[in-house]
Amino acid sequence: GLEAQVDSLSGKLKQTSSDLDNRISTVRNLERKSVENTYTIDTLSEKLTEVEQKNRVLSEEVTRLHSELSRSQNGSNSKSEQIQQFELELQTGRDALTQLVERNLGLESSLGDSQKQHDAVLNNNRDLDARLENLKELHEDQTDRLAKTHRACDDLSNTVKDKDNQLEQCLKE
């Protein structure tokens, strides 16, 4: 009976250890994804800063050209075409900026989800560690009890042998 319990506990211990290895692998994958997402967010933030800077430069240039156009009485078509070109570039920059902001928000949300999964797996790993410790203690206790049972059986066997020898001596006498 005790040996079957010890075997059962050993099986459970191996399964828990395997589960723990799988959880650790999942945590490492989530950590890698988290680092990749952080890198992507940093890269997008840099691009966002560049686009904002270009937009400022283009806005200043459009404002300057509008001022020159206002001062100029003859208002050449060339200036007007330049302004339209800058306004078009400015709108393109604004569109790109909007796309980057939306993508950045999506990545931040994804990073938050990954962090929640990571935290959940870490909590689960703590639970598994505690269960593993309990199983180890139970296994040690069962092993000690089994050893005591073996010793008691050996003692009993020796006592029976002694009694057999005594009986044999009595029969001979």
ChimeraX commands (.cxc) that place a marker at each C-alpha (Angstrom):
marker #1 position 0.00,0.00,0.00 radius 0.5
marker #1 position 2.72,2.50,0.97 radius 0.5
marker #1 position 4.86,1.64,-2.05 radius 0.5
marker #1 position 1.88,2.31,-4.35 radius 0.5
marker #1 position 1.36,5.67,-2.61 radius 0.5
marker #1 position 5.06,6.50,-3.01 radius 0.5
marker #1 position 4.90,5.54,-6.72 radius 0.5
marker #1 position 1.77,7.67,-7.15 radius 0.5
marker #1 position 3.43,10.62,-5.44 radius 0.5
marker #1 position 6.55,10.17,-7.58 radius 0.5
marker #1 position 4.34,10.28,-10.71 radius 0.5
marker #1 position 2.61,13.44,-9.47 radius 0.5
marker #1 position 6.00,14.98,-8.67 radius 0.5
marker #1 position 7.26,14.27,-12.21 radius 0.5
marker #1 position 4.05,15.72,-13.76 radius 0.5
marker #1 position 4.28,18.86,-11.59 radius 0.5
marker #1 position 7.94,19.26,-12.56 radius 0.5
marker #1 position 7.02,18.92,-16.25 radius 0.5
marker #1 position 4.20,21.47,-15.84 radius 0.5
marker #1 position 6.65,23.84,-14.18 radius 0.5
marker #1 position 9.13,23.47,-17.08 radius 0.5
marker #1 position 6.33,24.29,-19.55 radius 0.5
marker #1 position 5.32,27.35,-17.51 radius 0.5
marker #1 position 8.92,28.57,-17.38 radius 0.5
marker #1 position 9.15,28.23,-21.18 radius 0.5
marker #1 position 5.92,30.23,-21.57 radius 0.5
marker #1 position 7.28,32.97,-19.26 radius 0.5
marker #1 position 10.49,33.19,-21.30 radius 0.5
marker #1 position 8.50,33.50,-24.55 radius 0.5
marker #1 position 6.34,36.25,-23.03 radius 0.5
marker #1 position 9.44,38.08,-21.77 radius 0.5
marker #1 position 10.96,37.90,-25.28 radius 0.5
marker #1 position 7.74,39.23,-26.84 radius 0.5
marker #1 position 7.60,41.99,-24.24 radius 0.5
marker #1 position 11.18,43.06,-25.11 radius 0.5
marker #1 position 10.33,42.98,-28.84 radius 0.5
marker #1 position 7.19,45.08,-28.29 radius 0.5
marker #1 position 9.13,47.58,-26.18 radius 0.5
marker #1 position 11.77,47.86,-28.91 radius 0.5
marker #1 position 9.06,48.39,-31.57 radius 0.5
marker #1 position 7.35,51.05,-29.42 radius 0.5
marker #1 position 10.69,52.85,-28.94 radius 0.5
marker #1 position 11.36,52.73,-32.69 radius 0.5
marker #1 position 7.88,54.08,-33.48 radius 0.5
marker #1 position 8.31,56.82,-30.87 radius 0.5
marker #1 position 11.54,57.90,-32.57 radius 0.5
marker #1 position 9.80,57.94,-35.97 radius 0.5
marker #1 position 6.92,59.86,-34.42 radius 0.5
marker #1 position 9.34,62.49,-33.12 radius 0.5
marker #1 position 10.96,62.77,-36.58 radius 0.5
marker #1 position 7.57,63.20,-38.29 radius 0.5
marker #1 position 6.49,65.80,-35.72 radius 0.5
marker #1 position 9.74,67.73,-36.34 radius 0.5
marker #1 position 9.20,67.60,-40.12 radius 0.5
marker #1 position 5.61,68.77,-39.63 radius 0.5
marker #1 position 6.81,71.74,-37.56 radius 0.5
marker #1 position 9.31,72.69,-40.25 radius 0.5
marker #1 position 6.66,72.36,-42.98 radius 0.5
marker #1 position 4.12,74.36,-40.91 radius 0.5
marker #1 position 6.66,77.14,-40.40 radius 0.5
marker #1 position 7.46,77.15,-44.11 radius 0.5
marker #1 position 3.74,77.28,-45.03 radius 0.5
marker #1 position 3.24,80.17,-42.58 radius 0.5
marker #1 position 6.25,82.00,-44.02 radius 0.5
marker #1 position 5.00,81.48,-47.57 radius 0.5
marker #1 position 1.50,82.68,-46.59 radius 0.5
marker #1 position 3.09,85.82,-45.13 radius 0.5
marker #1 position 5.15,86.43,-48.26 radius 0.5
marker #1 position 2.06,85.89,-50.41 radius 0.5
marker #1 position 0.10,88.40,-48.36 radius 0.5
marker #1 position 2.88,91.00,-48.66 radius 0.5
marker #1 position 3.33,90.39,-52.32 radius 0.5
marker #1 position 0.83,92.39,-54.37 radius 0.5
marker #1 position 1.30,90.46,-57.55 radius 0.5
marker #1 position 1.06,87.02,-55.82 radius 0.5
marker #1 position 2.84,84.87,-58.37 radius 0.5
marker #1 position 1.46,81.47,-59.29 radius 0.5
marker #1 position 4.81,79.96,-58.39 radius 0.5
marker #1 position 4.39,80.90,-54.70 radius 0.5
marker #1 position 0.85,79.61,-54.71 radius 0.5
marker #1 position 1.99,76.30,-56.19 radius 0.5
marker #1 position 4.76,76.08,-53.60 radius 0.5
marker #1 position 2.25,76.68,-50.80 radius 0.5
marker #1 position -0.07,74.02,-52.20 radius 0.5
marker #1 position 2.87,71.62,-52.44 radius 0.5
marker #1 position 3.90,72.32,-48.83 radius 0.5
marker #1 position 0.30,71.98,-47.64 radius 0.5
marker #1 position 0.09,68.63,-49.43 radius 0.5
marker #1 position 3.36,67.49,-47.81 radius 0.5
marker #1 position 2.10,68.76,-44.45 radius 0.5
marker #1 position -1.14,66.76,-44.82 radius 0.5
marker #1 position 0.85,63.66,-45.82 radius 0.5
marker #1 position 3.00,64.15,-42.72 radius 0.5
marker #1 position -0.10,64.53,-40.54 radius 0.5
marker #1 position -1.58,61.32,-42.01 radius 0.5
marker #1 position 1.68,59.44,-41.33 radius 0.5
marker #1 position 1.73,60.86,-37.80 radius 0.5
marker #1 position -1.85,59.69,-37.18 radius 0.5
marker #1 position -1.00,56.18,-38.41 radius 0.5
marker #1 position 2.07,56.03,-36.17 radius 0.5
marker #1 position 0.06,57.19,-33.14 radius 0.5
marker #1 position -2.63,54.53,-33.80 radius 0.5
marker #1 position 0.01,51.82,-34.26 radius 0.5
marker #1 position 1.79,52.95,-31.11 radius 0.5
marker #1 position -1.46,52.74,-29.12 radius 0.5
marker #1 position -2.08,49.23,-30.46 radius 0.5
marker #1 position 1.42,48.12,-29.44 radius 0.5
marker #1 position 1.05,49.64,-25.97 radius 0.5
marker #1 position -2.23,47.73,-25.55 radius 0.5
marker #1 position -0.57,44.52,-26.76 radius 0.5
marker #1 position 2.32,45.08,-24.38 radius 0.5
marker #1 position -0.17,45.51,-21.50 radius 0.5
marker #1 position -1.90,42.24,-22.44 radius 0.5
marker #1 position 1.47,40.44,-22.61 radius 0.5
marker #1 position 2.38,41.84,-19.20 radius 0.5
marker #1 position -0.93,40.57,-17.73 radius 0.5
marker #1 position -0.28,37.09,-19.19 radius 0.5
marker #1 position 3.27,37.20,-17.85 radius 0.5
marker #1 position 2.03,38.13,-14.35 radius 0.5
marker #1 position -0.61,35.37,-14.44 radius 0.5
marker #1 position 2.00,32.76,-15.42 radius 0.5
marker #1 position 4.34,33.97,-12.65 radius 0.5
marker #1 position 1.52,33.65,-10.08 radius 0.5
marker #1 position 0.70,30.18,-11.41 radius 0.5
marker #1 position 4.39,29.23,-11.15 radius 0.5
marker #1 position 4.43,30.32,-7.49 radius 0.5
marker #1 position 1.40,28.09,-6.87 radius 0.5
marker #1 position 3.10,25.18,-8.65 radius 0.5
marker #1 position 6.30,25.73,-6.63 radius 0.5
marker #1 position 4.29,25.54,-3.39 radius 0.5
marker #1 position 2.49,22.38,-4.55 radius 0.5
marker #1 position 5.82,20.85,-5.58 radius 0.5
marker #1 position 7.28,21.56,-2.13 radius 0.5
marker #1 position 4.22,19.97,-0.47 radius 0.5
marker #1 position 4.57,16.88,-2.67 radius 0.5
marker #1 position 8.29,16.61,-1.87 radius 0.5
marker #1 position 7.56,16.76,1.86 radius 0.5
marker #1 position 4.79,14.18,1.51 radius 0.5
marker #1 position 7.11,11.96,-0.56 radius 0.5
marker #1 position 9.84,12.19,2.12 radius 0.5
marker #1 position 7.31,11.37,4.84 radius 0.5
marker #1 position 5.99,8.36,2.90 radius 0.5
marker #1 position 9.56,7.18,2.21 radius 0.5
marker #1 position 10.39,7.40,5.95 radius 0.5
marker #1 position 7.23,5.47,6.83 radius 0.5
marker #1 position 8.06,2.82,4.22 radius 0.5
marker #1 position 11.59,2.43,5.64 radius 0.5
marker #1 position 10.14,2.01,9.15 radius 0.5
marker #1 position 7.72,-0.62,7.83 radius 0.5
marker #1 position 10.62,-2.50,6.16 radius 0.5
marker #1 position 12.59,-2.43,9.44 radius 0.5
marker #1 position 9.56,-3.71,11.36 radius 0.5
marker #1 position 9.14,-6.53,8.79 radius 0.5
marker #1 position 12.82,-7.44,9.11 radius 0.5
marker #1 position 12.53,-7.44,12.92 radius 0.5
marker #1 position 9.42,-9.62,12.73 radius 0.5
marker #1 position 11.15,-11.98,10.29 radius 0.5
marker #1 position 14.13,-12.29,12.64 radius 0.5
marker #1 position 11.80,-12.96,15.58 radius 0.5
marker #1 position 10.01,-15.70,13.58 radius 0.5
marker #1 position 13.38,-17.28,12.67 radius 0.5
marker #1 position 14.42,-17.20,16.34 radius 0.5
marker #1 position 11.15,-18.83,17.37 radius 0.5
marker #1 position 11.56,-21.46,14.61 radius 0.5
marker #1 position 15.05,-22.22,15.90 radius 0.5
marker #1 position 13.79,-22.42,19.48 radius 0.5
marker #1 position 10.97,-24.73,18.39 radius 0.5
marker #1 position 13.40,-26.90,16.48 radius 0.5
marker #1 position 15.67,-27.10,19.57 radius 0.5
marker #1 position 12.70,-28.03,21.74 radius 0.5
marker #1 position 11.62,-30.74,19.30 radius 0.5
marker #1 position 15.12,-32.18,19.22 radius 0.5
marker #1 position 15.24,-32.32,23.04 radius 0.5
marker link #1:1,2 radius 0.2
marker link #1:2,3 radius 0.2
marker link #1:3,4 radius 0.2
marker link #1:4,5 radius 0.2
marker link #1:5,6 radius 0.2
marker link #1:6,7 radius 0.2
marker link #1:7,8 radius 0.2
marker link #1:8,9 radius 0.2
marker link #1:9,10 radius 0.2
marker link #1:10,11 radius 0.2
marker link #1:11,12 radius 0.2
marker link #1:12,13 radius 0.2
marker link #1:13,14 radius 0.2
marker link #1:14,15 radius 0.2
marker link #1:15,16 radius 0.2
marker link #1:16,17 radius 0.2
marker link #1:17,18 radius 0.2
marker link #1:18,19 radius 0.2
marker link #1:19,20 radius 0.2
marker link #1:20,21 radius 0.2
marker link #1:21,22 radius 0.2
marker link #1:22,23 radius 0.2
marker link #1:23,24 radius 0.2
marker link #1:24,25 radius 0.2
marker link #1:25,26 radius 0.2
marker link #1:26,27 radius 0.2
marker link #1:27,28 radius 0.2
marker link #1:28,29 radius 0.2
marker link #1:29,30 radius 0.2
marker link #1:30,31 radius 0.2
marker link #1:31,32 radius 0.2
marker link #1:32,33 radius 0.2
marker link #1:33,34 radius 0.2
marker link #1:34,35 radius 0.2
marker link #1:35,36 radius 0.2
marker link #1:36,37 radius 0.2
marker link #1:37,38 radius 0.2
marker link #1:38,39 radius 0.2
marker link #1:39,40 radius 0.2
marker link #1:40,41 radius 0.2
marker link #1:41,42 radius 0.2
marker link #1:42,43 radius 0.2
marker link #1:43,44 radius 0.2
marker link #1:44,45 radius 0.2
marker link #1:45,46 radius 0.2
marker link #1:46,47 radius 0.2
marker link #1:47,48 radius 0.2
marker link #1:48,49 radius 0.2
marker link #1:49,50 radius 0.2
marker link #1:50,51 radius 0.2
marker link #1:51,52 radius 0.2
marker link #1:52,53 radius 0.2
marker link #1:53,54 radius 0.2
marker link #1:54,55 radius 0.2
marker link #1:55,56 radius 0.2
marker link #1:56,57 radius 0.2
marker link #1:57,58 radius 0.2
marker link #1:58,59 radius 0.2
marker link #1:59,60 radius 0.2
marker link #1:60,61 radius 0.2
marker link #1:61,62 radius 0.2
marker link #1:62,63 radius 0.2
marker link #1:63,64 radius 0.2
marker link #1:64,65 radius 0.2
marker link #1:65,66 radius 0.2
marker link #1:66,67 radius 0.2
marker link #1:67,68 radius 0.2
marker link #1:68,69 radius 0.2
marker link #1:69,70 radius 0.2
marker link #1:70,71 radius 0.2
marker link #1:71,72 radius 0.2
marker link #1:72,73 radius 0.2
marker link #1:73,74 radius 0.2
marker link #1:74,75 radius 0.2
marker link #1:75,76 radius 0.2
marker link #1:76,77 radius 0.2
marker link #1:77,78 radius 0.2
marker link #1:78,79 radius 0.2
marker link #1:79,80 radius 0.2
marker link #1:80,81 radius 0.2
marker link #1:81,82 radius 0.2
marker link #1:82,83 radius 0.2
marker link #1:83,84 radius 0.2
marker link #1:84,85 radius 0.2
marker link #1:85,86 radius 0.2
marker link #1:86,87 radius 0.2
marker link #1:87,88 radius 0.2
marker link #1:88,89 radius 0.2
marker link #1:89,90 radius 0.2
marker link #1:90,91 radius 0.2
marker link #1:91,92 radius 0.2
marker link #1:92,93 radius 0.2
marker link #1:93,94 radius 0.2
marker link #1:94,95 radius 0.2
marker link #1:95,96 radius 0.2
marker link #1:96,97 radius 0.2
marker link #1:97,98 radius 0.2
marker link #1:98,99 radius 0.2
marker link #1:99,100 radius 0.2
marker link #1:100,101 radius 0.2
marker link #1:101,102 radius 0.2
marker link #1:102,103 radius 0.2
marker link #1:103,104 radius 0.2
marker link #1:104,105 radius 0.2
marker link #1:105,106 radius 0.2
marker link #1:106,107 radius 0.2
marker link #1:107,108 radius 0.2
marker link #1:108,109 radius 0.2
marker link #1:109,110 radius 0.2
marker link #1:110,111 radius 0.2
marker link #1:111,112 radius 0.2
marker link #1:112,113 radius 0.2
marker link #1:113,114 radius 0.2
marker link #1:114,115 radius 0.2
marker link #1:115,116 radius 0.2
marker link #1:116,117 radius 0.2
marker link #1:117,118 radius 0.2
marker link #1:118,119 radius 0.2
marker link #1:119,120 radius 0.2
marker link #1:120,121 radius 0.2
marker link #1:121,122 radius 0.2
marker link #1:122,123 radius 0.2
marker link #1:123,124 radius 0.2
marker link #1:124,125 radius 0.2
marker link #1:125,126 radius 0.2
marker link #1:126,127 radius 0.2
marker link #1:127,128 radius 0.2
marker link #1:128,129 radius 0.2
marker link #1:129,130 radius 0.2
marker link #1:130,131 radius 0.2
marker link #1:131,132 radius 0.2
marker link #1:132,133 radius 0.2
marker link #1:133,134 radius 0.2
marker link #1:134,135 radius 0.2
marker link #1:135,136 radius 0.2
marker link #1:136,137 radius 0.2
marker link #1:137,138 radius 0.2
marker link #1:138,139 radius 0.2
marker link #1:139,140 radius 0.2
marker link #1:140,141 radius 0.2
marker link #1:141,142 radius 0.2
marker link #1:142,143 radius 0.2
marker link #1:143,144 radius 0.2
marker link #1:144,145 radius 0.2
marker link #1:145,146 radius 0.2
marker link #1:146,147 radius 0.2
marker link #1:147,148 radius 0.2
marker link #1:148,149 radius 0.2
marker link #1:149,150 radius 0.2
marker link #1:150,151 radius 0.2
marker link #1:151,152 radius 0.2
marker link #1:152,153 radius 0.2
marker link #1:153,154 radius 0.2
marker link #1:154,155 radius 0.2
marker link #1:155,156 radius 0.2
marker link #1:156,157 radius 0.2
marker link #1:157,158 radius 0.2
marker link #1:158,159 radius 0.2
marker link #1:159,160 radius 0.2
marker link #1:160,161 radius 0.2
marker link #1:161,162 radius 0.2
marker link #1:162,163 radius 0.2
marker link #1:163,164 radius 0.2
marker link #1:164,165 radius 0.2
marker link #1:165,166 radius 0.2
marker link #1:166,167 radius 0.2
marker link #1:167,168 radius 0.2
marker link #1:168,169 radius 0.2
marker link #1:169,170 radius 0.2
marker link #1:170,171 radius 0.2
marker link #1:171,172 radius 0.2
marker link #1:172,173 radius 0.2
view
